[in-house]
Amino acid sequence: QDLFARAARLAPLWQEALHGLRGARHVVDIRNIGLLGALDLAPGSEPGVRARAVANACFDRGLLVRASGETIILSPPLVIEEAQIGFIAETLGAALGETP
């Protein structure tokens, strides 16, 4: 399936989608390498609460992300499609917008 070449081809689209969330509510920093990504969130009232709330809101919308401290960690499968990258960014944006 030539997954490594595929990942290299999709990496710029992934980066653009993730960094498109810069300025979204609670986002302090965004970083990525290849098809890995992380969004650092502003701390909430208690450690880890905000990231967990965002992860739960994503899950309710059909997207599984990992929360670690105040960071949302993203590691999509190497067979991800371009439309699915868009879905991830849209879903994260909506979850961030609704999370206090």
HUGINOR-V525332 format. One record per residue. N is the residue number from 1. SS is DSSP state (@ for helix, = for strand, . for the rest). D_FIRST is the distance of its C-alpha to the first C-alpha in whole Angstrom. Layout:
<<N/SS/D_FIRST> <N/SS/D_FIRST>>
This chain:
<<1/./0> <2/./4> <3/@/5> <4/@/9> <5/@/9> <6/@/8> <7/@/11> <8/@/13> <9/@/13> <10/@/14> <11/@/16> <12/@/19> <13/@/19> <14/@/19> <15/@/22> <16/@/24> <17/@/24> <18/@/25> <19/@/28> <20/./29> <21/./30> <22/./33> <23/./36> <24/./35> <25/./37> <26/./38> <27/=/35> <28/=/36> <29/=/33> <30/=/29> <31/=/27> <32/=/23> <33/=/21> <34/./17> <35/./16> <36/=/19> <37/=/23> <38/=/26> <39/=/29> <40/=/33> <41/=/35> <42/./39> <43/./41> <44/./42> <45/./45> <46/./44> <47/./41> <48/./38> <49/@/39> <50/@/38> <51/@/34> <52/@/34> <53/@/36> <54/@/33> <55/@/30> <56/@/32> <57/@/33> <58/@/29> <59/@/29> <60/@/31> <61/./29> <62/./26> <63/./24> <64/./24> <65/./25> <66/=/27> <67/=/30> <68/=/32> <69/./35> <70/./35> <71/=/31> <72/=/29> <73/=/25> <74/=/22> <75/=/19> <76/./16> <77/./13> <78/./10> <79/./9> <80/./12> <81/./13> <82/@/16> <83/@/19> <84/@/18> <85/@/19> <86/@/22> <87/@/23> <88/@/23> <89/@/25> <90/@/27> <91/@/28> <92/@/28> <93/@/31> <94/@/33> <95/@/33> <96/@/34> <97/@/37> <98/@/38> <99/./38> <100/./42>>
